[in-house]
Amino acid sequence: MGVNSSYLSKTEVQQMLGVNTFGLWRLVRKYDDFPQPTEKPHDPFAAFRDKQESEEVWDGTQVYRWAAHTPEFSHRGAVLLCPLPEVLTPGRWAGYKDTPKGPALDWDTALGTIRIVHSDDRNVATDVASALAGAGNPDNVVTVCALYGDMGFTGPALVASDTAHPGIEYEADWGDAAALAGQALPWWPHLLRLPQLIREWQPGAPVAVVEVPPNDNETILRRAARNDAFDVTSHAAVTDMANDIRNNRTDSVGHENEIFGKEGYRETPNPVVIGAEPDTSRHPLPSGGDRQTLKTGWHKLALSSHPDAVAALEVAVGREPGLLPFGAVTEVPVRSGTITERWARRLAMCDPTAAHAVLAHGKPVDSFFIDPLTDMPVLRIPDDRGKPVWRFYAPLSLPASGAELTSAVLHHTVWITTSDGHVHPAPCTPTEHLWWGDGWGDRPSEAAAVADALLDDLGATVDLHEHWKAPKGLTALFTEEHKHGAELTRSTLLHARMTPPRAR
């Protein structure tokens, strides 16, 4: 997160500082460091509002910080940026508070009650302070702090918003808040920032040891692992991924505690008390099983029509698509007389599977198909203008059956014709895409690498991790601005592969 920007009109600056127009004119000349007015960011909706925006505005945080550091106006400046009293009366813990933005702890201090909301979402400090001010501030809170999501010099970074000016946020120092509280302040790692844990905390309490809660993805996978509709291989595949998610989350909590609980950069330790740590009694859970076995399990799930298979497959597509039997998602328009029409003739209409549902990605679908030669799911869907398009997964490899590549045809993607009379979308890994042309400086080495592999073995499983190492001549060929429908014959591809590109 960050500190929200706020802007003050001339009148609002005067109200904040308690001066009139002449007083503002005087202090601008008296203090060389007084913030200069600035331009408010353009508001495209301003023309539709009755009130005209002020032409001259000040950055609210800058003015509020300036006041805190200027003795004449420090009583009107940011509460946690004003110099601390030389003799501080120790504060005390004032208990737990629920807020609409997350769990909070109150601290009664010499400056008043400080409320620390244990959340690093945006707008938390402003929203909570604004709600308090709007309700008449029944708890007499002078400032609301929220977590900045980063580390400061004396502990976790804070963003603050005072109830006197809840629209203005500023960065605050954890060490200053702890000095006012009179003790080290508690902090919880992100995944253990749970209301029930924070509610139970009190000064001197031992660190809570708790199991890291599952996220939505892990919950989906665990549900699939308990579903008797799937076989043991699919159970193993989803369990392996669920365990990997849990291990990563547990490791991240431990890593956070190490960062935010470390002693700090100064001679004295940072005043931080770790509120909770992960239960590692069963950590790590088994994961990283035999990759081919995992792929088999995911392949079976892709063929299922159960909603749990759809949900699990959506997790896998986003987390580790390399375990799935599909290449990159591709769309081409449905048009007669094109290379795609030759391919589409062999498509077989079918009932939808989990693979089809994930491929659809929430889009309306006209028809469901399967490519009988590659087993790739195919959809016929309307595009944004209602015109039909083919949406499919590129295969990871092509059926070889003793045939060889005859040509590569360029039509919205790369198509391969073979010596046994078939047309296929060119194979492509899930995280790449195939294209041609200059690409504004980028070069289509992915397409060149695929052509290079298939020239030698039509059934090769393409590996595009180092596609930039494709033969320079092939890359140069695919970099040319070919028209849609252009066909690069086998002899053209072979000649390009062995010919160094011309210097530009």
C-alpha positions as CSV (number, residue, x, y, z in Angstrom):
1,M,0.0,0.0,0.0
2,G,1.1,3.6,0.2
3,V,0.1,7.0,1.6
4,N,-3.0,8.4,-0.1
5,S,-2.6,11.8,-1.8
6,S,-4.9,14.6,-0.6
7,Y,-5.2,18.2,-1.7
8,L,-6.3,21.3,0.2
9,S,-7.7,24.5,-1.1
10,K,-6.4,27.8,0.2
11,T,-9.3,28.0,2.6
12,E,-8.7,24.5,3.9
13,V,-5.0,25.3,4.5
14,Q,-6.0,28.5,6.4
15,Q,-8.5,26.4,8.5
16,M,-5.9,23.8,9.3
17,L,-3.3,26.4,10.4
18,G,-5.8,28.7,12.1
19,V,-4.8,31.7,10.0
20,N,-6.6,34.2,7.8
21,T,-5.7,35.2,4.2
22,F,-3.2,37.7,5.5
23,G,-1.7,35.2,7.9
24,L,-1.2,32.7,5.1
25,W,0.5,35.4,3.0
26,R,2.7,36.2,6.0
27,L,3.9,32.7,6.8
28,V,4.6,32.0,3.1
29,R,7.1,34.8,3.3
30,K,8.4,34.0,6.8
31,Y,9.1,30.3,6.1
32,D,11.2,29.4,3.1
33,D,10.3,25.7,3.6
34,F,6.5,26.3,3.5
35,P,5.1,23.9,0.8
36,Q,4.4,25.5,-2.5
37,P,1.0,25.1,-4.2
38,T,0.6,22.5,-6.8
39,E,-1.8,21.4,-9.5
40,K,-4.4,18.9,-8.6
41,P,-4.3,15.8,-10.8
42,H,-6.7,16.0,-13.7
43,D,-10.2,14.8,-12.9
44,P,-12.0,13.7,-16.1
45,F,-15.4,14.0,-14.4
46,A,-14.8,17.6,-13.2
47,A,-16.8,19.0,-16.1
48,F,-19.9,17.1,-15.0
49,R,-19.8,18.6,-11.5
50,D,-21.5,21.8,-10.5
51,K,-18.6,22.9,-8.3
52,Q,-15.5,24.2,-10.2
53,E,-12.2,22.8,-9.0
54,S,-9.8,25.1,-7.3
55,E,-6.9,26.1,-9.5
56,E,-4.5,26.4,-6.6
57,V,-4.2,23.5,-4.2
58,W,-1.6,22.2,-1.7
59,D,-0.5,18.7,-1.0
60,G,-2.3,18.0,2.3
61,T,0.4,15.6,3.6
62,Q,3.2,18.1,2.9
63,V,1.4,21.0,4.8
64,Y,0.5,18.7,7.7
65,R,4.1,17.5,8.0
66,W,5.4,21.0,7.7
67,A,3.1,22.1,10.6
68,A,4.2,19.3,12.8
69,H,7.9,20.2,12.4
70,T,7.3,24.0,12.8
71,P,7.1,25.1,16.5
72,E,4.6,27.8,15.8
73,F,2.2,25.4,14.3
74,S,3.2,22.0,15.7
75,H,-0.1,21.8,17.7
76,R,-1.9,21.8,14.4
77,G,0.3,19.4,12.6
78,A,0.4,15.6,12.3
79,V,0.1,14.1,15.7
80,L,2.8,11.4,15.3
81,L,5.2,13.7,13.6
82,C,5.4,16.4,16.3
83,P,8.4,16.2,18.7
84,L,7.7,13.9,21.5
85,P,7.6,15.3,25.1
86,E,11.0,15.1,26.8
87,V,9.4,13.3,29.7
88,L,6.9,10.7,28.5
89,T,4.2,9.3,30.8
90,P,4.1,5.6,29.9
91,G,1.0,4.6,28.0
92,R,-1.0,1.5,28.5
93,W,-2.8,-1.1,26.4
94,A,-6.5,-0.2,26.1
95,G,-7.8,-3.4,24.6
96,Y,-9.0,-4.9,21.3
97,K,-11.4,-3.1,18.9
98,D,-13.2,-4.4,15.9
99,T,-13.2,-2.1,12.9
100,P,-14.8,-2.4,9.4
101,K,-11.2,-2.6,8.1
102,G,-9.8,-5.2,10.4
103,P,-8.8,-6.0,14.0
104,A,-7.3,-3.1,16.0
105,L,-5.6,-2.5,19.4
106,D,-6.0,0.8,21.3
107,W,-3.2,2.4,23.3
108,D,-3.8,5.2,25.7
109,T,-0.8,7.6,25.5
110,A,0.3,11.0,26.6
111,L,-1.0,12.4,23.3
112,G,-4.4,10.5,23.5
113,T,-5.6,7.2,22.3
114,I,-3.8,5.7,19.3
115,R,-5.6,3.0,17.4
116,I,-3.5,0.6,15.4
117,V,-5.4,-1.4,12.8
118,H,-3.6,-4.6,11.8
119,S,-4.2,-4.4,8.1
120,D,-2.1,-3.2,5.2
121,D,-5.0,-2.7,2.8
122,R,-5.3,0.7,1.1
123,N,-7.3,3.6,2.8
124,V,-7.5,1.8,6.1
125,A,-6.2,4.6,8.2
126,T,-8.3,7.3,6.4
127,D,-11.5,5.1,6.4
128,V,-11.3,4.2,10.1
129,A,-10.4,7.8,11.2
130,S,-13.2,9.2,9.0
131,A,-15.7,6.8,10.5
132,L,-14.7,7.8,14.0
133,A,-14.9,11.5,13.2
134,G,-18.3,11.0,11.6
135,A,-19.6,9.2,14.7
136,G,-18.4,12.0,17.0
137,N,-15.2,10.0,18.0
138,P,-16.8,8.2,21.0
139,D,-13.5,6.5,21.9
140,N,-11.5,9.8,21.9
141,V,-9.0,8.4,19.4
142,V,-6.5,11.1,18.2
143,T,-4.9,9.1,15.4
144,V,-5.4,5.8,13.6
145,C,-2.4,3.8,12.3
146,A,-2.4,1.0,9.8
147,L,0.4,-1.1,8.5
148,Y,2.2,0.2,5.5
149,G,3.2,-3.3,4.3
150,D,6.9,-2.6,4.5
151,M,9.7,-2.4,7.1
152,G,10.9,0.9,8.6
153,F,14.0,1.7,10.6
154,T,12.4,1.0,14.0
155,G,9.9,-1.7,13.0
156,P,7.0,-2.2,10.6
157,A,6.2,0.9,8.6
158,L,3.0,2.7,9.5
159,V,0.6,5.0,7.8
160,A,-1.4,7.3,10.0
161,S,-4.6,9.5,9.8
162,D,-5.6,11.8,12.6
163,T,-9.3,12.1,13.5
164,A,-8.9,15.9,13.4
165,H,-8.0,15.7,9.7
166,P,-9.0,12.2,8.6
167,G,-8.6,12.9,4.9
168,I,-4.9,13.3,5.2
169,E,-2.5,10.3,5.6
170,Y,1.2,10.4,6.5
171,E,3.9,8.0,7.3
172,A,4.5,7.4,11.0
173,D,7.4,5.7,12.9
174,W,6.8,2.5,14.8
175,G,9.4,3.4,17.3
176,D,7.5,6.7,18.2
177,A,4.2,4.8,18.6
178,A,6.0,2.3,20.9
179,A,7.6,5.1,22.9
180,L,4.2,6.6,23.5
181,A,2.7,3.2,24.4
182,G,5.6,2.6,26.8
183,Q,6.3,-0.9,25.5
184,A,7.1,-2.9,22.4
185,L,4.1,-3.3,20.1
186,P,2.7,-6.6,18.8
187,W,2.8,-7.4,15.1
188,W,1.3,-10.4,13.3
189,P,2.4,-11.8,9.9
190,H,-0.1,-11.3,7.1
191,L,-1.5,-14.8,7.0
192,L,-1.9,-15.0,10.8
193,R,-3.5,-11.5,11.1
194,L,-6.7,-13.1,12.4
195,P,-9.2,-11.3,14.6
196,Q,-9.4,-14.1,17.1
197,L,-5.7,-14.1,17.6
198,I,-5.4,-10.4,18.0
199,R,-8.5,-10.3,20.2
200,E,-6.8,-12.8,22.6
201,W,-3.5,-10.9,22.8
202,Q,-2.5,-8.9,25.8
203,P,0.9,-7.5,27.0
204,G,3.2,-10.3,28.1
205,A,1.2,-13.0,26.3
206,P,3.4,-15.8,24.8
207,V,3.6,-16.0,21.0
208,A,0.7,-18.0,19.6
209,V,1.6,-21.1,17.6
210,V,-1.2,-21.7,15.1
211,E,-1.7,-23.6,11.8
212,V,-1.6,-21.4,8.7
213,P,-5.2,-21.3,7.4
214,P,-5.8,-22.6,3.9
215,N,-6.5,-20.1,1.1
216,D,-9.3,-20.6,-1.4
217,N,-7.1,-22.6,-3.8
218,E,-6.0,-25.0,-1.2
219,T,-9.6,-25.5,0.0
220,I,-10.7,-26.2,-3.6
221,L,-7.9,-28.8,-4.1
222,R,-8.6,-30.5,-0.7
223,R,-12.2,-30.8,-1.6
224,A,-11.3,-32.5,-4.9
225,A,-9.0,-34.8,-3.0
226,R,-11.9,-36.1,-0.9
227,N,-14.2,-36.6,-3.9
228,D,-14.8,-40.2,-4.7
229,A,-15.6,-39.4,-8.3
230,F,-11.9,-39.1,-9.0
231,D,-9.4,-42.0,-9.0
232,V,-6.3,-42.3,-6.8
233,T,-4.0,-40.7,-9.4
234,S,-6.1,-37.5,-9.5
235,H,-6.3,-37.5,-5.7
236,A,-2.5,-37.6,-5.6
237,A,-2.2,-34.8,-8.1
238,V,-4.5,-32.4,-6.3
239,T,-3.1,-33.3,-2.9
240,D,0.4,-32.7,-4.1
241,M,-0.5,-29.2,-5.3
242,A,-2.5,-28.4,-2.1
243,N,0.5,-29.5,0.0
244,D,2.8,-27.3,-2.1
245,I,0.5,-24.3,-1.5
246,R,0.4,-25.0,2.3
247,N,4.2,-25.3,2.4
248,N,4.7,-22.1,0.6
249,R,2.3,-20.2,2.9
250,T,3.9,-21.6,6.0
251,D,7.4,-20.7,4.7
252,S,6.2,-17.2,3.9
253,V,4.9,-16.7,7.4
254,G,8.2,-17.8,8.9
255,H,10.1,-15.5,6.5
256,E,7.9,-12.5,7.4
257,N,8.5,-13.1,11.1
258,E,12.3,-13.2,10.5
259,I,12.1,-9.8,8.6
260,F,9.8,-7.9,10.9
261,G,11.0,-9.5,14.1
262,K,14.7,-8.9,13.6
263,E,16.6,-6.6,16.0
264,G,16.8,-3.8,13.5
265,Y,19.5,-1.4,12.3
266,R,20.3,0.4,15.6
267,E,22.1,-0.5,18.8
268,T,18.8,-1.1,20.6
269,P,16.4,-3.9,19.2
270,N,13.3,-2.8,17.4
271,P,10.3,-2.6,19.8
272,V,8.4,-5.4,18.1
273,V,6.7,-8.4,19.7
274,I,5.8,-11.2,17.3
275,G,2.2,-12.1,18.0
276,A,2.0,-15.5,16.2
277,E,4.2,-18.0,14.4
278,P,3.2,-21.0,12.2
279,D,2.8,-24.5,13.5
280,T,5.5,-26.4,11.8
281,S,4.9,-29.8,13.5
282,R,3.9,-31.3,10.2
283,H,5.9,-29.0,7.9
284,P,6.8,-29.5,5.2
285,L,4.0,-31.7,3.8
286,P,5.0,-34.1,1.0
287,S,5.0,-32.4,-2.4
288,G,6.9,-32.5,-5.7
289,G,6.0,-36.1,-6.6
290,D,6.8,-37.9,-9.8
291,R,5.9,-35.4,-12.5
292,Q,4.6,-37.9,-15.0
293,T,2.3,-39.4,-12.4
294,L,1.0,-35.9,-11.5
295,K,0.4,-35.1,-15.2
296,T,-1.6,-38.3,-15.6
297,G,-3.8,-37.3,-12.6
298,W,-4.4,-33.9,-14.0
299,H,-5.2,-35.3,-17.5
300,K,-7.9,-37.5,-16.0
301,L,-9.4,-34.5,-14.2
302,A,-9.4,-32.5,-17.4
303,L,-11.6,-35.2,-19.0
304,S,-14.1,-35.2,-16.1
305,S,-17.3,-33.2,-16.1
306,H,-17.5,-32.8,-12.3
307,P,-17.6,-29.2,-11.0
308,D,-14.8,-30.0,-8.5
309,A,-12.6,-31.0,-11.4
310,V,-13.4,-27.6,-13.1
311,A,-12.5,-25.7,-9.9
312,A,-9.3,-27.7,-9.4
313,L,-8.2,-27.3,-13.0
314,E,-8.7,-23.5,-12.8
315,V,-6.3,-23.6,-9.8
316,A,-3.7,-25.6,-11.8
317,V,-4.0,-23.4,-14.9
318,G,-3.0,-20.4,-12.8
319,R,-0.4,-22.1,-10.6
320,E,1.4,-24.7,-12.7
321,P,0.0,-25.0,-16.2
322,G,3.0,-27.2,-17.2
323,L,1.3,-30.1,-15.4
324,L,-1.7,-29.9,-17.7
325,P,-1.9,-31.6,-21.2
326,F,-2.5,-28.3,-23.0
327,G,-0.5,-25.6,-24.6
328,A,-1.3,-21.9,-25.0
329,V,-4.8,-20.6,-25.3
330,T,-5.4,-19.5,-28.9
331,E,-8.2,-17.7,-30.8
332,V,-8.7,-17.5,-34.5
333,P,-11.8,-16.2,-36.5
334,V,-14.1,-18.7,-38.1
335,R,-13.7,-18.0,-41.8
336,S,-14.3,-20.1,-44.9
337,G,-11.6,-20.7,-47.4
338,T,-8.8,-20.5,-44.8
339,I,-6.4,-23.0,-43.3
340,T,-8.5,-23.1,-40.2
341,E,-11.5,-24.4,-42.2
342,R,-9.5,-27.5,-43.3
343,W,-8.6,-28.1,-39.6
344,A,-12.2,-27.5,-38.4
345,R,-13.6,-30.2,-40.7
346,R,-12.2,-33.0,-38.5
347,L,-13.4,-31.5,-35.2
348,A,-15.9,-33.7,-33.4
349,M,-18.8,-32.2,-31.4
350,C,-18.8,-33.4,-27.9
351,D,-20.2,-32.9,-24.4
352,P,-18.2,-30.4,-22.3
353,T,-15.4,-31.5,-20.0
354,A,-13.6,-29.7,-17.2
355,A,-11.0,-28.7,-19.8
356,H,-13.7,-27.1,-22.0
357,A,-15.1,-25.2,-19.0
358,V,-11.7,-23.8,-18.0
359,L,-11.0,-22.9,-21.6
360,A,-14.3,-21.0,-21.8
361,H,-13.2,-18.8,-18.9
362,G,-16.7,-17.6,-18.3
363,K,-17.4,-16.7,-22.0
364,P,-20.6,-17.8,-23.7
365,V,-20.1,-20.9,-25.8
366,D,-21.9,-21.9,-29.0
367,S,-20.5,-25.4,-29.3
368,F,-18.0,-27.8,-27.8
369,F,-15.6,-29.9,-29.8
370,I,-12.6,-32.1,-29.5
371,D,-9.7,-32.5,-32.0
372,P,-9.6,-36.3,-32.4
373,L,-6.0,-36.3,-33.5
374,T,-4.5,-34.3,-30.6
375,D,-7.4,-34.6,-28.0
376,M,-7.3,-30.8,-27.6
377,P,-10.6,-29.2,-26.5
378,V,-12.1,-26.6,-28.9
379,L,-14.8,-24.0,-28.5
380,R,-16.8,-22.1,-31.0
381,I,-17.7,-18.8,-29.2
382,P,-18.8,-15.3,-30.3
383,D,-16.2,-12.5,-30.0
384,D,-16.9,-9.1,-28.6
385,R,-18.7,-8.1,-31.8
386,G,-20.7,-11.3,-32.0
387,K,-18.7,-12.9,-34.8
388,P,-17.7,-16.5,-34.3
389,V,-14.2,-17.5,-33.4
390,W,-12.4,-20.8,-32.6
391,R,-10.9,-20.9,-29.1
392,F,-8.7,-23.8,-28.3
393,Y,-5.6,-25.0,-26.5
394,A,-2.6,-25.5,-28.8
395,P,-1.2,-29.0,-28.5
396,L,2.0,-29.7,-26.7
397,S,3.1,-32.0,-29.6
398,L,1.7,-33.4,-32.8
399,P,1.0,-37.0,-33.8
400,A,4.0,-38.1,-35.9
401,S,2.9,-41.5,-37.4
402,G,5.9,-41.4,-39.8
403,A,4.9,-38.1,-41.4
404,E,6.9,-34.9,-41.7
405,L,6.3,-31.2,-41.8
406,T,5.3,-30.0,-45.2
407,S,4.7,-26.3,-44.5
408,A,4.0,-23.7,-41.9
409,V,0.9,-21.5,-42.7
410,L,0.5,-18.1,-41.0
411,H,-3.1,-17.3,-40.1
412,H,-3.6,-15.6,-36.7
413,T,-1.2,-18.3,-35.4
414,V,1.2,-20.8,-36.9
415,W,-0.4,-23.9,-38.6
416,I,1.4,-27.0,-39.6
417,T,0.6,-29.1,-42.7
418,T,2.0,-32.6,-42.8
419,S,2.9,-35.1,-45.5
420,D,0.0,-37.3,-44.5
421,G,-2.5,-34.6,-45.4
422,H,-3.3,-33.2,-42.0
423,V,-3.5,-29.6,-40.6
424,H,-2.6,-28.8,-37.0
425,P,-2.2,-25.7,-34.9
426,A,1.5,-25.6,-34.2
427,P,2.5,-27.0,-30.8
428,C,3.2,-24.3,-28.1
429,T,3.9,-24.4,-24.4
430,P,1.3,-22.9,-22.1
431,T,3.1,-19.7,-21.3
432,E,4.3,-18.7,-24.8
433,H,2.5,-17.6,-28.0
434,L,3.3,-18.0,-31.7
435,W,3.3,-15.0,-34.0
436,W,5.3,-13.4,-36.8
437,G,6.3,-10.0,-37.9
438,D,8.5,-7.3,-36.4
439,G,6.6,-7.0,-33.1
440,W,7.9,-3.5,-32.3
441,G,11.4,-4.7,-31.6
442,D,10.6,-8.2,-30.3
443,R,11.3,-11.1,-32.6
444,P,9.2,-14.2,-33.1
445,S,11.9,-16.7,-32.0
446,E,9.2,-18.9,-30.4
447,A,7.7,-19.7,-33.9
448,A,11.2,-20.2,-35.2
449,A,12.1,-22.7,-32.4
450,V,8.9,-24.7,-33.1
451,A,9.6,-24.9,-36.8
452,D,13.2,-25.9,-36.1
453,A,12.1,-28.8,-33.8
454,L,9.3,-30.0,-36.2
455,L,11.5,-30.0,-39.2
456,D,13.6,-32.7,-37.6
457,D,10.8,-34.6,-35.8
458,L,7.1,-33.9,-36.4
459,G,6.2,-35.5,-33.1
460,A,8.7,-33.5,-31.0
461,T,7.5,-32.0,-27.7
462,V,8.6,-28.4,-28.0
463,D,10.6,-26.7,-25.2
464,L,10.6,-23.0,-25.5
465,H,12.5,-22.1,-22.3
466,E,15.4,-21.0,-24.6
467,H,13.5,-20.0,-27.7
468,W,15.9,-17.1,-28.4
469,K,18.5,-19.7,-29.3
470,A,16.5,-20.7,-32.4
471,P,18.4,-20.6,-35.7
472,K,18.9,-16.9,-36.7
473,G,17.8,-17.5,-40.3
474,L,14.5,-19.0,-39.2
475,T,13.9,-16.2,-36.7
476,A,14.6,-13.7,-39.5
477,L,12.1,-15.5,-41.8
478,F,9.3,-15.3,-39.2
479,T,10.2,-11.7,-38.5
480,E,9.2,-10.7,-42.0
481,E,5.7,-9.1,-42.3
482,H,4.0,-12.0,-44.0
483,K,0.3,-11.6,-44.9
484,H,-2.3,-13.8,-43.3
485,G,-2.5,-17.1,-45.1
486,A,1.2,-17.0,-46.2
487,E,2.6,-20.5,-46.6
488,L,6.3,-21.2,-45.8
489,T,7.1,-24.5,-47.5
490,R,9.5,-27.1,-46.0
491,S,12.2,-26.1,-48.5
492,T,11.8,-22.4,-47.5
493,L,12.1,-23.3,-43.8
494,L,15.1,-25.5,-44.3
495,H,16.9,-22.9,-46.5
496,A,16.2,-20.2,-43.9
497,R,17.5,-22.4,-41.1
498,M,20.9,-22.8,-42.8
499,T,21.2,-19.3,-44.1
500,P,22.5,-16.5,-41.8
501,P,20.3,-13.5,-41.8
502,R,21.3,-10.4,-43.7
503,A,22.8,-7.6,-41.7
504,R,20.4,-4.6,-41.3
